[in-house]
Amino acid sequence: MTELLIGLVITIAVGYYIVKGYNAAGVLLTAGVSLLIIAGLLGHSVLPAKVASTGNLLTDSLEYVKYMLQNRGGGLGLQIMLLCGFASYMTHIGANNVVVKQFSKPLSFIKSPYALLVAAYIVACLMSLAVSSATGLGVLLMATLFPMMTAMGISRPAAAAVCASPAAIILSPTSGDVVVAAEKSGLPLHVFAVETVLPVSICAIIVMAVAAFFWNKYLDKKDNTPMERVDISEMEVHAPSYYSILPFMPIIGVFLFNGETIPGLKLDIYTIVIVSIALGAVVDFLSNRLNGKTTLSNLESCYAGMGDAFKGVVMLLVAAGVFAQGLMTVGTIDNLIALADKAGAGGFALMLLLTALTVAAAIATGSGNAPFYAFVELAPQLAGKLGLHPAFLIIPMLQASNLGRTISPVSGVIVATSGMAKINPFDVVKRTVVPVLCGLVTVIIGTMVLVPMYA
């Protein structure tokens, strides 16, 4: 219990200082390194098995910071920098303005920006079928849909929340989480994923979309949030109309090449964005009458955007990763699991307890996968003791892990989207929390309706 209390106290302190306006990356990094040192003093291993120890507790803590810089800076961090650079490039050459100008005409009959917000959210949820990473999808949406949403009158916090939310509910029947959940439930994948989880997910998405409509409308009015709707008649557009396709090239590329849509050709998201930048430069070169000097000068905006992304977003992700490792290393998650194992509650109460613990762990660590994979091992054992159907416990846990990540101010997707929107992570969490809670209640009700409690 000591480790659990340590984790809770430091997590509360992190939230307090971030709310008070302290630099979020600095707070998370300081808290993470402190947790790693405390974990070492308590006798826990500071570094994961794949990272070699330096032989000293203090330097091991900093070694993990280096590992995260290498891991996230060269992996997810590179993806974020590429997409941020692409977004800056599209703005610089005027492609985003062309999109807004052209899309404003068919969308002009929708007077409410909140109706547009719901439409954007549904589109974003469908995108989750193509992009499995919550953070990767959030960054992709920020680079493509976010500028259009804000120009059409959706407030920056609301638009960022839309980009952060689509992976809160699992739609893909072949995602890793669903495969593991089906195995632990003892059900065939198609029965578990398509006949059980998918109907619950669709209902939850509908409820969350409705909740997002009213909640964002309420917050914008309550907080007097500035709306940035662009007066299309006064918008200056210097780029040709065909530039409107350029900002959507990464999305098109994901659907075409991030799978087997075209046999024999499969590109990852990094290559897709690089190809999109290269095609944009070729189009810009031809449009500028083969003026190479202007084309290369315009590309400078892409490099500048990548640098800004490292400073404003990637370092936040590194710091959040160190903090999450600190919480797990000090034993916070293990103590939460022990609480669940000792629970002597009935079937419904046990389901609520496991769901609540999964949400709490996801919020604390900012990870959707880690809490679920940790707690799902308990579900079959606990279900067997009480004669419950394992799926009755597992389905809410499966969705709760992703929903909890969406209201965690230290999760990768919240950190990335808020950083790109240049707003506080808590401003995004405030927008996602009510829709997420509504979605969680829907998941619990849907599970009770579709899944028998007892085996």
N, C-alpha and C positions, 0 to 999 in steps of 0.2 A: 504493500500500500504506500510505502514511502516514495517509491518511484512514481506512482500514479500522482501523488500530491505534488511532487517536484515538477512533473510535466504540466499539470494543471496550473500551478502558480506561474511558471514561466510563460505558458501560453497566454494567460490573462495579462501578464506584464507586457508581452509583445503587442497584444491588442490595444492596451492602454497607451503605450508610447506612439504607436502608429496613428491612433486617433488624435493624439496631442500634436501631431504634425512632424514628428521625428522622421528622418529618412528611413523609408521602409526597408530598403536593402541592408542598411547598416544595422537596424534593429534586429532583423531576422538573422543576419550573419553573426552578430554578437550573441544572440540567444542560442543559436545552433552550436557555436563553438563552446559556449558555456555548458550546454547540455552534454556535449561529447566529453568534456573534461570531467564533469560530475559522474558520467557513466563510467569513465576509466577509474575514478577514485572509488566507485562502488564495486569495482571488480569486473565490470562488463568489458567486452571487446569493443574498442572504439571504431575500428575499421571493418568493413565487410570482408568476407573471406577472399574475394578476388583482388583486394588491395593489400599489398605487402606493407607490413609495419615498419616504421622508421626506428623502432627500438625505444621510443620515448613517448610518454603520454601526451605532452603538449604538442610536440611536432606531429604526432599521429593525428591530432585534431586539425591541424593546418594542412596535413597531407590530404585529408578528405576534402578540404576546400579546393586544393589543387586538382584532385580527382574530378570534382564537380565542374570545375572550369574546363577541364579537358572533355568531360562527358557531355555536358549541356552546351558548352561553348562550341564544340565541334559537331554536335548532333542537332538537338532541338534548337539550340541557339543559332546555329547556322541557318536553319529553316526560317526562323523568325527574322533574322537579319536580311535574308534574301527577299522575303515577302514585304518587309518594311521598305527595303530599297526599291522594290518594284512599285509599291504604292506611291512613294515619293516621286519616282520617275513618271508614273502616269499623271500625277498632279502637275508636274513641271511642264510636260509637253501638251497639257490641256485635254488629255483623253477623258479624265473624270468629269470635266465640265460638259463635254460632248454627251456623255452618258446621261447626266442630269437633264440636259436640255431635251434630249430625245425621249427619255422615259417620262418626263413631266407631262407630255401630251396625252399618252394613253392613261396615265394615272391621275390626270387632273380632275376626273369626275369623283375621285375619292377625296372628300374634303377633310376627313379626320386623319391626322398622322398616326393615330393609334391603330386604325384599321390597317394602315400600311405596315405598322410594326408587327401586327399579327401575321400578315401575309409573309413578311420577311422571316419571321420565326418559323413558319411552316416550311418555307424553302430551305432554311438553315437545317431543320431537322432532317429533311430528305437528303441533304448533303452528308449527314453523318453516316449514311449507307456507303458512301464512297471514301470517306476519310475517317479512319478508326480512332485516331488520336484526338482527344478533346482539345488539347492545346493547339495542335496543328490545325484543326478545323477552325478554332477561334481566331487564330492569326490569319488564316486564309480569308475568313469572312471580314475581318477588320480591314484587310487590304483591298477587298473588292466591294462588299455591300455597305460597309460602314460609311464611306464618303457619300454614297447615294442616299442612305437613310437620313443622315444629318441634313443634307441639302434639301430633302423633301419635308423637313419640319420635325423630325424625331429628335428629341434632346440627346446630347452626347451620352449621358449615363444610361438612358433607355436603349440606345442603339448598341452600346457596348455590352449591355446585359443580354441583348438578343444574340450577339456573337458569342457570348460566354455560355449560353444555355443549351444549345441543341444536343449536346452529348450527355445532358443530364438524364435522359431516358434512353434506354437501349432499344434500338430498332433492328439492328442487324442480327439475323439468326445464326450467323457464323462467327461472331466475335468471340475472342478467347474467354471472356467472362461467362458467356452463355454456354459454351461447350463444357467448361468446368462445372457450372451449376447443374447442367443436365446430367452429367456423370454422377455428381454427388446426390442428385435427386433420385437416381435410379430409373430415369425415364429416357426413351429414345429422343435424340436431338430434335427431330421434327415435331414430336408431340410436345416437348417442353417449350421449344422456341416459337413455333408457329401457332400451335393451338392454345397455348397458355400464356406465355410472356407477351407475345405480339399484341393480342387484344387488350391486355392491361396497359401496355405501352401506348397504344393509340388513344385509349381513353384518357390516360394521364397527360398526353401531349395536348389534347383538346382542352382539358381543364386548365392546364398551365397557360395556354394561349389566351383563354378568356380571362384568367387571373392577371396575366401580364397587361392586357388591355386596360382593365380598371385600376390596377395598382400603379402603373406608370402614369396614367392620367391623374390619379390622386396625388402622387408625389410631385409631379411637375407643377401642379396647382399649389400644393402645400408649400413647397420649397421655392416657388417662383423661379423654376429652372428656365434659363434662357433657351429659347427655341431658335434654331439657325436656318429656318426655311429661307431659301434663296428666291429672290424675285427673278423668275426666269426671264421676264421681258428685259431686265437690265443686265443680265449675265452676259459677259463678253466671251465669245467663243471664237478663237482664232484657228483652232485645229479643224481639219476636214471631218466630215460626218462619219467617214468609215473608221475613224479612231475609236468609235464607241465600242468596237469589238475587243480592243486591246486590254482594257481592265479585266475582262472576263476570261482571258486566255488561260490563267492557272486553273480556274474551275472547269473549263472545257477540257483542258489537258488531264485533269484528275479523272474525269469520266471516260476519256478516250484511252488513256495510256496507263493508268494506275490499276491495271487488272488485265484481263485477257479479251477486252472488247475487240482489239485488233490483234489477231493471232501472231505470235512471234515478236511482238513489240510491247515491252512493259517498262515504264519509266517511273522512278520514285518522285516524290514531291519536290526534292531538291533540283533534280534535272528538269522537271516540268517548269519550275519558276525560272531557271536559267534560260531555257528555251524561250519562254515567254518574254524575258528581257531582251534576248537576242532578236527575236522576231519584231519586237517593238522598235528596236534600234534600226533594223532593216527598213521597216515601214517609215520611220522618221527620216532616215537617210534618203529614201526615194521621194518622200513628200517635200523635203528641203532641196530638191533638184540636185541630188548627189553632192551636197555640201557636207563633206566629212568633218570639217572643223566644228560646225554647229552640232552635228550629231554626237560627236565625242564630248563636246561641252555639255550637252543635255544629259549625257550619261553620268556626269559628275553628281547630279542630284540623286542618282541611285546609290552611289558610293556613300554620299553624305547621310542618306537615310539609313543605310546599313550601320554606319558608325553611331548614329543616334539610337538605333535599336539596341546595340550592345550596351551603351551607357544606361538607357532608360528601362530596358526590358530584360535583357539576358542576365545582367548582374542580379536583378531581382529574382529570376528563376534559380540562379546558382545559390543565392542566399536562402531561398525557400527550401531548396533541396537539402542544404546543410541543416536547416532547422528540423525538417522532417526526419532526417537520419538521427539527429540528436534525440528526438522524442522516442523513436523506435529503439535506439541503443540504450537509453536510460531505463527502458522497461515499461513505458507507459502503455503500449499496446498489449504487452503480455499480461499486465495487470487487468486490463479491460476484458481480455479473454478469460482470465481466471474468475472474474465476476460473473460472466455469462455461464461458466461451467458450474458454478455453485448455486445458480438460480434454481429454486425448487418450485417454480410457478407452473400454472396450467398452460395448456396449449396456446391460447390466444395471448395470455400475458407473456409467455416465453417468446412468442413471435414479436411482440412489441418491444421487449427488452433487447433481443438480438438486433432488431432494426435500429433502435435508439443508440445502441453501442456502436453499430457500424457507422451511423451518421456522425456520431461524436468523434470517432477515430478518423473518419474522412475529413471532417472539418479541421481537426487538430493537425493532421499530417499534410493535408492538401492533396492526398492521393486517393484515387478511387479503387485502384487495383489492390494495393497492400492491405487495407482493412478487410476487403471482401475475401481475399485469398486466406487471410488469417482466420477469420471467423467461420468461413464456410466449412472448414474441417470439423468444427464442433457440431454443426447442424445434424448430420446423420446420427451421431452418437446420442445427442440430446433427444432427437426425434424417436430413436429406438427405445430409450428409457421410458418415454411417455406414450408410446404407441402412435405417434404422430406421423403424418405423411411428410417426408423430408422437404418436398417442394413447398409445402405450406410455410416453412421457415425460410427457405432459401430464396424464393422469388422476391419477397420484400427486401431481404438483405442485398440481393443483386442490384436492385434499383436504388436502394438507399445509399450504397457506396458512391454511385455516380451523382445522385442528387446532393449528397453531403459535400462532395467536391465542388459543386457549383455554388455553394454558399460559404466556401472557405477562402478567407482573404489571402491565404498563403498558397493556394493551389496554382499550378502552372497556368491554367486557362484564365483564371481571374487576374493573376499578376500580368500576364501577357496582354490581355485585352484592355485592362485599365491603363497599363503603361503606354500602349499605342494610342489610347484615347486621351492620354495626359490628364487622367483624373485619379483620385484616391481609390485603392481597391475596395474600401468599405462603401464607396458610392455605388459600385457595381453590385456588391453583395446586398446592399439595401434594396436594390431593384430586383434581385433574383430570389430573395428569401421567401416572400409570400407565394409566388408561383411555385417554388420548390416545395413548400409545405403543403400546398394544395395538391401538387402532384404526388407527394408521399402519402397523403390521406387516400387519394384515388387508388394508388397501388395497393394499399392495405385492404381497402374495400373490394377491389377487383380480385385480389388473391382469395379473400374469404368467399367470394361468389363462385369463382372458377375452380378453386382447388379444395378438395375435401380435407378437413383438418386431420382426420384419423386415417391411418393406412388400412 
